[in-house]
Amino acid sequence: MSTVEVKNIKNEKVGEIELNDQIFNREVKPYLLHDVVRQQRAAKRAGTASTKGRGEVKGSSAKPWRQKGTGRARAGNKRSPLWRGGGVVFGPKPRDFNFKLNRKVRQQAISMAISARLQEGNLVVLDDFTMEAIKTKDFVTIMDVLQLNNALIIIDGDNEVLSKSSRNVPGYKVMKTEGLNVYDILLHEKLVLLQPAIPSLEERFTA
């Protein structure tokens, strides 16, 4: 079991917590993280790019001039890809870029990403994150006290005050445990876990 300090929003140590090695101290396999990030980014692609072939563009199908005797190159019709306004050869069509990865692989990759942050010393555990009102300035002040410039904050349940206070500040993201994913963990320099969220994580990844 790995032991980590628990701090409050004033950056004071208020205790320690033991973390499950199965989630927080796994061997990190970069190729697995790469595969999962690639799959996540592929799933986000719209895949709506589309071009028209020569059979789909508007235009006459008549031969513009006779085949021989004009001194010009032979031409079939104005929809030829060689002509301005003609069709596109092998252009993109709507498609789904997503590909499947097993649930077990995705789960392992998330725990590896969490472990990587712990091994780097970039995992912070807070006892709570209570704010009196929705105020971006207060959130920025707390982040400055905690010395966190770029962080993903994981909460257990709804925290409207924290979520709304942070959403306009670049470099920060507040997320519930259910939405935790490899891409967002690796995208942010620090991973901040609220202590009440840790049992939910352990239940999710050890079930």
Secondary structure per residue as TSV (DSSP state, phi and psi in degrees):
chain	resnum	aa	ss	phi	psi
A	1	M	-	360.0	133.2
A	2	S	E	-89.5	138.0
A	3	T	E	-106.6	129.0
A	4	V	E	-128.6	144.9
A	5	E	E	-68.7	144.4
A	6	V	E	-108.1	126.8
A	7	K	E	-116.4	163.8
A	8	N	-	-102.2	179.7
A	9	I	T	-73.0	-3.4
A	10	K	T	-94.6	7.1
A	11	N	S	67.0	31.2
A	12	E	-	-105.8	140.2
A	13	K	E	-73.0	126.6
A	14	V	E	-118.2	-1.2
A	15	G	E	164.5	-168.1
A	16	E	E	-136.1	158.1
A	17	I	E	-141.6	141.6
A	18	E	E	-93.4	131.4
A	19	L	E	-109.1	142.7
A	20	N	-	-67.5	121.4
A	21	D	H	-64.1	-24.1
A	22	Q	H	-64.3	-25.4
A	23	I	H	-107.5	-42.2
A	24	F	H	-100.6	-5.4
A	25	N	S	-142.0	50.1
A	26	R	-	-88.4	160.8
A	27	E	-	-70.0	129.7
A	28	V	-	-90.9	124.1
A	29	K	-	-111.0	102.7
A	30	P	H	-57.2	-35.1
A	31	Y	H	-64.4	-32.9
A	32	L	H	-71.6	-41.0
A	33	L	H	-62.0	-40.2
A	34	H	H	-61.9	-44.5
A	35	D	H	-61.7	-42.5
A	36	V	H	-70.7	-40.8
A	37	V	H	-63.2	-41.0
A	38	R	H	-61.6	-42.0
A	39	Q	H	-66.2	-40.8
A	40	Q	H	-64.0	-43.7
A	41	R	H	-69.5	-35.7
A	42	A	H	-65.6	-37.7
A	43	A	H	-67.0	-25.0
A	44	K	H	-83.2	-12.7
A	45	R	-	-68.7	135.0
A	46	A	-	-68.9	-37.8
A	47	G	-	63.9	32.0
A	48	T	-	-102.9	0.2
A	49	A	-	-60.4	133.5
A	50	S	-	-150.6	138.8
A	51	T	-	-126.8	164.1
A	52	K	-	-103.0	133.9
A	53	G	-	-81.1	179.7
A	54	R	T	-66.5	-21.4
A	55	G	T	-84.6	-5.9
A	56	E	T	-112.2	-20.3
A	57	V	S	-75.5	156.3
A	58	K	-	-80.0	137.0
A	59	G	S	156.1	162.6
A	60	S	-	-71.6	148.8
A	61	S	-	-98.0	6.2
A	62	A	S	-74.6	147.0
A	63	K	-	-71.3	124.9
A	64	P	S	-66.4	-31.7
A	65	W	S	-154.0	167.2
A	66	R	-	-66.1	160.0
A	67	Q	S	-65.4	-43.3
A	68	K	S	-125.7	159.6
A	69	G	S	93.4	-4.4
A	70	T	S	-95.6	-16.9
A	71	G	S	83.3	-3.0
A	72	R	S	-102.4	164.8
A	73	A	-	-64.5	146.8
A	74	R	-	-67.0	145.0
A	75	A	-	-141.0	141.9
A	76	G	-	-92.2	-55.6
A	77	N	-	-160.4	172.6
A	78	K	T	-75.0	-8.2
A	79	R	T	-90.0	4.6
A	80	S	S	-61.4	141.9
A	81	P	T	-59.2	-17.2
A	82	L	T	-78.6	-14.1
A	83	W	S	-100.8	151.5
A	84	R	T	-62.5	130.0
A	85	G	T	84.0	3.6
A	86	G	-	-81.8	-178.1
A	87	G	-	-71.9	165.8
A	88	V	-	-103.1	134.1
A	89	V	T	-87.1	126.8
A	90	F	T	53.8	36.4
A	91	G	-	-74.6	167.1
A	92	P	-	-69.1	148.3
A	93	K	-	-128.0	155.2
A	94	P	-	-53.2	133.3
A	95	R	-	-154.4	162.5
A	96	D	-	-101.9	118.1
A	97	F	-	-85.7	-10.1
A	98	N	-	-66.5	147.6
A	99	F	-	-137.3	158.5
A	100	K	-	-91.4	139.0
A	101	L	-	-127.0	141.9
A	102	N	-	-61.4	147.0
A	103	R	H	-58.1	-40.2
A	104	K	H	-61.0	-39.5
A	105	V	H	-65.6	-42.7
A	106	R	H	-64.5	-40.8
A	107	Q	H	-63.4	-44.5
A	108	Q	H	-61.7	-40.7
A	109	A	H	-64.4	-38.6
A	110	I	H	-64.1	-45.9
A	111	S	H	-65.6	-32.2
A	112	M	H	-67.4	-39.5
A	113	A	H	-65.3	-40.2
A	114	I	H	-63.6	-43.7
A	115	S	H	-61.8	-38.6
A	116	A	H	-61.5	-42.1
A	117	R	H	-65.7	-38.3
A	118	L	H	-66.5	-44.1
A	119	Q	H	-64.9	-29.6
A	120	E	H	-80.3	-11.7
A	121	G	T	81.2	21.1
A	122	N	-	-109.1	21.7
A	123	L	E	-109.2	127.2
A	124	V	E	-120.8	133.4
A	125	V	E	-110.8	124.0
A	126	L	E	-110.1	142.3
A	127	D	S	-68.9	-33.0
A	128	D	-	-167.7	166.4
A	129	F	-	-140.1	81.1
A	130	T	-	-102.8	128.1
A	131	M	-	-124.7	143.2
A	132	E	S	-72.2	-34.8
A	133	A	S	-149.2	165.1
A	134	I	-	-74.0	105.2
A	135	K	-	-150.2	114.3
A	136	T	H	-61.5	-38.8
A	137	K	H	-60.5	-41.1
A	138	D	H	-65.4	-39.8
A	139	F	H	-62.4	-45.3
A	140	V	H	-61.9	-39.3
A	141	T	H	-62.2	-43.5
A	142	I	H	-63.6	-41.7
A	143	M	H	-62.9	-36.6
A	144	D	H	-66.7	-40.3
A	145	V	H	-64.0	-39.5
A	146	L	H	-79.8	-7.7
A	147	Q	T	59.8	46.6
A	148	L	-	-115.3	112.9
A	149	N	S	-96.6	-22.9
A	150	N	S	-152.4	108.0
A	151	A	E	-147.2	146.5
A	152	L	E	-104.1	121.5
A	153	I	E	-106.4	122.3
A	154	I	E	-103.5	123.2
A	155	I	E	-116.9	161.7
A	156	D	S	-85.4	-45.8
A	157	G	S	-128.5	-158.5
A	158	D	-	-72.5	135.9
A	159	N	-	-141.8	79.4
A	160	E	H	-60.2	-38.3
A	161	V	H	-62.8	-47.0
A	162	L	H	-67.4	-44.5
A	163	S	H	-61.4	-46.3
A	164	K	H	-74.5	-30.0
A	165	S	H	-70.4	-26.9
A	166	S	H	-100.5	-13.7
A	167	R	T	-69.2	-19.3
A	168	N	T	-100.3	7.0
A	169	V	S	-100.2	117.0
A	170	P	T	-61.8	142.1
A	171	G	T	93.1	-2.6
A	172	Y	E	-126.2	147.5
A	173	K	E	-148.6	134.1
A	174	V	E	-106.3	130.1
A	175	M	E	-141.7	143.8
A	176	K	E	-76.7	161.3
A	177	T	G	-60.9	-31.6
A	178	E	G	-65.4	-27.2
A	179	G	G	-95.2	1.1
A	180	L	-	-58.8	132.0
A	181	N	-	-147.2	162.7
A	182	V	H	-63.2	-45.8
A	183	Y	H	-57.9	-47.6
A	184	D	H	-68.9	-34.7
A	185	I	H	-63.1	-47.0
A	186	L	H	-74.2	-23.7
A	187	L	H	-71.4	-28.8
A	188	H	S	-104.3	143.6
A	189	E	S	-68.2	-39.2
A	190	K	E	-116.2	147.4
A	191	L	E	-115.8	117.7
A	192	V	E	-108.4	121.9
A	193	L	E	-110.6	127.3
A	194	L	E	-78.5	137.1
A	195	Q	G	-53.6	-39.4
A	196	P	G	-63.8	-17.8
A	197	A	G	-83.7	-17.9
A	198	I	H	-64.3	-44.2
A	199	P	H	-58.4	-36.4
A	200	S	H	-64.4	-41.4
A	201	L	H	-63.6	-44.5
A	202	E	H	-64.6	-37.4
A	203	E	H	-67.7	-39.5
A	204	R	H	-68.2	-41.3
A	205	F	H	-98.8	-4.3
A	206	T	H	-112.7	0.3
A	207	A	-	-70.6	360.0
